[in-house]
Amino acid sequence: MELQIEKPDRGVQAYFSKFSRGRDSAKRKFIFASVTPLVLYMAFWTLLPMMWGLALAFFEYSSRRAGGPVLGLGGDNPFIGIRHFQDMLNFDPEAPLNVRQFQISVKTTLLFAFIILPLNLAITLPLAVLIESVHERVKGLFRTIFFLAVLAPSVGVAIMWGYIYHPQRGLLNGIRTLIGGKLVATNWTGDQSLVIWGIPVALIAVIIAYIWMDLGFNLVIFIAALQGIPESIKDAAKIDGANWWNMFWRVTIPLLLPTILLASVLTMISSFQVFDIIQVMTEGGGPNDQTRVLVIDIYNNAFRFQRMGWASAVSVVLFLMVFSISLIQTRLLRTEWEY
């Protein structure tokens, strides 16, 4: 006896097909209605300003001058091509002041970022491992304590550390006075003669304050990554006789390489964009521009001296530096596997 299967009615098929198409159409309309405002918002507040800044880099532009009829470009704000970028490569000691300050800013920014990155990772990664090894009851307390500095306003952090480094009423000089028995009034952020291993002490003071403020961010990232490592891998390493040190270097570090990459890129980007803590602690550059970074240089040229064209060119250089270094980090630290 053959089993006969009745075919569904064509009307039912047409109904469900029409219903499915209606659902797909509604879904597409919902996605379009949700995404379009975000795209327009990003285009207006991000893409257009970036294009405007790139265009200004090729003009001798100042908002004080009327310029031409199209967005003030031309006329008194002439097109100069790549002259700004050519001037940046002028290493003559008699070069214009803005060129020399730009070159100082590049060196200081690179020095600041490449000191911050290894110090931050060297502190936060072992600290995250130690916090994860303590009892469950106190883990949350330690996480909260270390993350509180991230929540503090950067200007407030800069003012607090400014009091610590104050020449007369500072905590650091007060401790040295108690230990030595005589009054000490070292100007940690204002004395250009203070240099350690070729690095100005004013810049070291800012680096310490910045690391203290930024410590909790990477710490939380590493703690979250450590919690994602399967216990089976740890148990297998213990069975093979791995001690704490071998576990850290042979198991934890290799498994955290994707997270280390993320933390490295984010730390490097934020280091290149540092502004407010330097602006408050050293008044935008410190003695002899020892703490002058690129964002400070952009701010001063754009808003203090109204050299918008030059500031835009510096912004383009800053973008290219961040993009290039982030790309190199991704190439060096990326992995082809996951667990």
C-alpha positions as CSV (number, residue, x, y, z in Angstrom):
1,M,0.0,0.0,0.0
2,E,1.5,3.3,-1.1
3,L,1.5,6.3,1.2
4,Q,0.1,9.3,-0.5
5,I,1.0,12.8,0.7
6,E,-1.4,15.5,-0.2
7,K,0.1,18.7,-1.5
8,P,-0.8,21.8,0.4
9,D,-3.4,24.0,-1.1
10,R,-2.0,26.6,-3.5
11,G,-4.0,29.3,-1.7
12,V,-2.4,28.4,1.6
13,Q,1.1,28.6,-0.1
14,A,0.3,32.0,-1.6
15,Y,-0.9,33.3,1.8
16,F,2.3,32.2,3.6
17,S,4.5,33.5,0.8
18,K,2.8,36.8,0.9
19,F,3.0,36.9,4.7
20,S,6.7,36.1,4.6
21,R,7.3,38.9,2.0
22,G,5.4,41.3,4.2
23,R,7.5,40.4,7.2
24,D,10.7,40.9,5.3
25,S,9.5,44.2,3.9
26,A,8.6,45.4,7.4
27,K,12.0,44.3,8.8
28,R,13.8,46.2,6.0
29,K,11.7,49.3,6.7
30,F,12.4,49.0,10.5
31,I,16.2,48.7,9.9
32,F,16.2,51.6,7.4
33,A,14.3,53.8,9.8
34,S,16.6,52.9,12.7
35,V,19.9,53.2,10.9
36,T,19.3,56.3,8.7
37,P,19.2,58.8,11.6
38,L,22.4,57.3,13.0
39,V,24.1,57.5,9.6
40,L,23.0,61.1,9.2
41,Y,24.1,62.0,12.7
42,M,27.6,60.5,12.1
43,A,27.9,62.1,8.7
44,F,27.0,65.6,10.0
45,W,29.0,65.5,13.2
46,T,31.9,63.3,12.2
47,L,32.4,63.0,8.4
48,L,31.7,66.6,7.4
49,P,34.0,68.1,10.2
50,M,36.8,65.7,9.1
51,M,36.4,66.7,5.5
52,W,36.4,70.4,6.5
53,G,39.5,69.9,8.6
54,L,41.3,68.2,5.7
55,A,40.3,71.0,3.3
56,L,41.6,73.7,5.7
57,A,45.0,72.0,5.8
58,F,45.6,73.2,2.2
59,F,44.7,76.8,2.9
60,E,46.3,79.7,4.8
61,Y,43.0,80.0,6.7
62,S,42.1,82.2,9.7
63,S,38.6,82.9,11.0
64,R,39.6,86.5,11.5
65,R,39.8,87.1,7.8
66,A,36.7,87.2,5.6
67,G,38.1,85.2,2.7
68,G,36.3,84.2,-0.5
69,P,32.6,83.7,-1.1
70,V,32.7,79.9,-0.7
71,L,33.0,79.0,3.1
72,G,35.5,81.8,3.5
73,L,38.1,79.9,1.4
74,G,40.2,81.9,-1.1
75,G,40.8,85.6,-1.1
76,D,42.4,86.6,2.2
77,N,42.5,82.8,3.0
78,P,44.5,81.6,0.0
79,F,45.0,78.1,-1.2
80,I,48.7,77.1,-0.6
81,G,48.7,73.4,-1.4
82,I,51.0,71.3,0.6
83,R,53.1,74.2,1.9
84,H,52.2,73.5,5.5
85,F,53.4,69.9,5.3
86,Q,56.6,71.1,3.6
87,D,57.2,73.6,6.4
88,M,56.9,70.8,9.0
89,L,60.0,69.2,7.5
90,N,62.1,72.3,7.9
91,F,64.6,71.4,10.6
92,D,66.5,74.7,10.4
93,P,67.1,76.1,13.9
94,E,66.0,79.5,12.5
95,A,62.7,78.0,11.3
96,P,59.4,79.8,12.3
97,L,58.3,79.3,15.9
98,N,55.2,77.3,15.0
99,V,57.3,74.9,13.0
100,R,59.8,74.4,15.8
101,Q,56.9,73.9,18.3
102,F,55.3,71.4,16.0
103,Q,58.5,69.3,15.9
104,I,58.8,69.5,19.7
105,S,55.2,68.4,20.0
106,V,55.8,65.3,17.8
107,K,58.8,64.2,19.8
108,T,56.9,64.8,23.1
109,T,53.8,63.0,21.9
110,L,55.7,59.9,20.8
111,L,57.8,59.9,24.0
112,F,54.7,60.2,26.1
113,A,52.7,57.5,24.3
114,F,55.6,55.0,24.1
115,I,56.3,55.3,27.8
116,I,52.6,55.1,28.8
117,L,51.9,51.9,26.8
118,P,54.4,49.5,28.3
119,L,54.0,50.9,31.8
120,N,50.3,50.6,31.6
121,L,50.4,47.0,30.4
122,A,53.1,46.0,32.8
123,I,51.0,47.2,35.7
124,T,47.5,46.3,34.7
125,L,48.0,42.8,33.4
126,P,49.8,41.3,36.5
127,L,47.4,43.3,38.7
128,A,44.4,41.8,37.0
129,V,45.8,38.3,37.5
130,L,46.4,39.0,41.2
131,I,42.9,40.4,41.7
132,E,41.4,37.3,40.0
133,S,43.4,35.1,42.4
134,V,42.0,36.6,45.6
135,H,38.8,35.4,47.4
136,E,35.5,36.0,45.7
137,R,34.3,38.2,48.5
138,V,36.9,40.9,48.0
139,K,37.3,40.8,44.2
140,G,34.5,43.3,43.7
141,L,36.0,45.7,46.3
142,F,39.4,45.7,44.5
143,R,37.8,46.2,41.1
144,T,35.8,49.1,42.4
145,I,38.8,50.8,44.1
146,F,41.0,50.6,41.0
147,F,38.2,51.7,38.6
148,L,37.2,54.8,40.6
149,A,40.0,56.8,39.1
150,V,38.6,56.3,35.6
151,L,35.3,57.8,36.7
152,A,37.0,60.9,38.2
153,P,37.0,64.0,35.9
154,S,40.4,64.4,34.3
155,V,40.6,68.0,35.2
156,G,39.9,67.1,38.9
157,V,42.7,64.5,38.7
158,A,45.1,67.1,37.2
159,I,44.3,69.6,40.0
160,M,44.8,66.9,42.7
161,W,48.2,65.9,41.3
162,G,49.0,69.6,40.8
163,Y,48.7,69.9,44.6
164,I,50.9,66.9,45.1
165,Y,53.6,68.4,43.0
166,H,53.2,72.0,44.3
167,P,56.6,73.6,45.0
168,Q,55.6,75.0,48.4
169,R,52.5,73.2,49.7
170,G,52.9,70.0,47.8
171,L,52.6,66.6,49.4
172,L,55.7,65.2,47.7
173,N,57.9,68.1,48.9
174,G,56.3,67.8,52.3
175,I,57.3,64.2,52.6
176,R,60.8,65.0,51.5
177,T,61.0,67.7,54.1
178,L,59.9,65.3,56.8
179,I,62.5,62.8,55.8
180,G,65.4,65.1,55.3
181,G,64.6,67.5,58.1
182,K,65.0,70.6,56.0
183,L,62.6,72.6,53.8
184,V,62.4,71.3,50.2
185,A,60.7,73.4,47.5
186,T,61.4,71.6,44.2
187,N,59.3,72.8,41.3
188,W,58.5,69.4,39.7
189,T,56.5,70.7,36.8
190,G,58.1,74.1,36.3
191,D,61.9,73.6,36.5
192,Q,63.3,72.8,33.0
193,S,66.7,71.8,34.5
194,L,65.2,68.7,36.1
195,V,65.9,65.9,33.7
196,I,66.1,62.1,34.3
197,W,67.7,59.9,31.6
198,G,67.0,62.6,29.0
199,I,63.3,62.8,30.0
200,P,62.0,66.1,31.6
201,V,60.7,65.6,35.1
202,A,57.7,67.7,34.2
203,L,56.8,65.1,31.6
204,I,57.4,62.2,34.1
205,A,55.1,63.9,36.6
206,V,52.3,64.1,34.0
207,I,52.9,60.5,33.0
208,I,52.5,59.3,36.6
209,A,49.3,61.2,37.0
210,Y,48.0,59.9,33.6
211,I,48.8,56.3,34.4
212,W,47.1,56.6,37.8
213,M,44.0,58.0,36.1
214,D,43.9,55.4,33.3
215,L,44.9,52.3,35.2
216,G,41.4,51.0,35.9
217,F,40.2,51.0,32.3
218,N,42.7,48.3,31.0
219,L,42.4,46.5,34.4
220,V,38.7,45.9,33.8
221,I,39.3,44.7,30.2
222,F,41.9,42.2,31.4
223,I,39.8,40.9,34.3
224,A,36.9,40.3,31.8
225,A,39.3,38.4,29.5
226,L,40.8,36.3,32.3
227,Q,37.3,35.2,33.3
228,G,36.7,34.0,29.8
229,I,39.7,31.6,29.8
230,P,38.3,28.0,30.1
231,E,39.0,26.3,33.4
232,S,39.8,23.1,31.5
233,I,42.9,24.8,30.0
234,K,44.1,25.9,33.5
235,D,43.5,22.4,34.9
236,A,45.4,20.8,32.1
237,A,48.4,23.0,32.7
238,K,48.3,22.2,36.5
239,I,48.2,18.5,35.8
240,D,51.3,18.9,33.6
241,G,53.1,20.5,36.6
242,A,52.9,24.2,35.6
243,N,53.5,26.6,38.5
244,W,52.1,30.1,38.8
245,W,54.9,31.7,36.8
246,N,54.7,29.1,34.0
247,M,50.9,29.4,34.0
248,F,51.2,33.2,33.6
249,W,53.7,33.2,30.7
250,R,52.8,30.0,28.9
251,V,49.1,30.0,29.3
252,T,47.6,33.3,30.3
253,I,49.7,35.6,28.1
254,P,49.2,33.6,24.8
255,L,45.5,33.3,25.4
256,L,45.2,37.0,26.2
257,L,47.0,38.2,23.0
258,P,43.7,39.4,21.3
259,T,42.8,41.4,24.5
260,I,46.4,42.7,24.8
261,L,46.0,44.0,21.2
262,L,42.8,45.7,22.0
263,A,44.2,47.3,25.2
264,S,47.4,48.4,23.4
265,V,45.5,50.1,20.5
266,L,43.1,51.9,22.9
267,T,45.9,53.0,25.2
268,M,48.0,54.3,22.3
269,I,45.0,56.2,20.8
270,S,44.1,57.8,24.2
271,S,47.8,58.7,24.8
272,F,48.1,60.5,21.5
273,Q,44.9,62.5,22.4
274,V,46.0,63.6,25.8
275,F,45.1,67.2,26.5
276,D,43.4,68.3,29.6
277,I,45.7,66.8,32.2
278,I,48.7,68.5,30.5
279,Q,46.9,71.7,30.0
280,V,46.0,72.0,33.7
281,M,49.1,70.6,35.3
282,T,51.7,72.4,33.2
283,E,49.7,75.2,31.6
284,G,49.8,73.7,28.2
285,G,53.5,72.9,27.7
286,G,55.5,73.4,30.8
287,P,58.9,75.0,30.9
288,N,60.4,75.4,27.5
289,D,57.6,73.4,26.0
290,Q,58.8,70.2,27.7
291,T,55.2,68.8,27.9
292,R,53.8,70.3,24.7
293,V,52.0,67.5,22.8
294,L,50.3,67.6,19.4
295,V,46.8,68.2,20.7
296,I,48.1,71.2,22.8
297,D,49.8,72.5,19.6
298,I,46.5,72.1,17.6
299,Y,44.5,73.9,20.3
300,N,46.9,76.8,20.6
301,N,47.3,77.4,16.9
302,A,43.6,77.0,16.2
303,F,42.0,79.0,19.0
304,R,44.7,81.2,20.5
305,F,46.5,82.3,17.4
306,Q,43.7,81.7,14.8
307,R,46.0,79.7,12.5
308,M,43.3,77.3,11.5
309,G,45.0,76.1,8.3
310,W,48.2,75.2,10.2
311,A,46.2,73.5,13.0
312,S,44.3,71.4,10.5
313,A,47.6,70.3,8.9
314,V,48.8,69.2,12.3
315,S,45.6,67.4,12.9
316,V,46.1,65.5,9.6
317,V,49.6,64.5,10.8
318,L,48.2,63.3,14.1
319,F,45.6,61.2,12.4
320,L,48.2,59.6,10.2
321,M,50.4,58.9,13.1
322,V,47.7,57.2,15.1
323,F,46.4,55.2,12.1
324,S,49.9,54.0,11.2
325,I,50.9,53.0,14.7
326,S,47.5,51.2,15.3
327,L,48.0,49.3,12.0
328,I,51.5,48.2,13.1
329,Q,50.2,47.1,16.5
330,T,47.4,45.1,14.8
331,R,49.9,43.4,12.4
332,L,52.3,42.5,15.2
333,L,49.8,41.3,17.9
334,R,47.0,39.7,15.9
335,T,46.4,36.0,16.1
336,E,44.8,33.5,13.7
337,W,43.1,31.5,16.4
338,E,40.6,31.8,19.2
339,Y,39.5,29.7,22.1
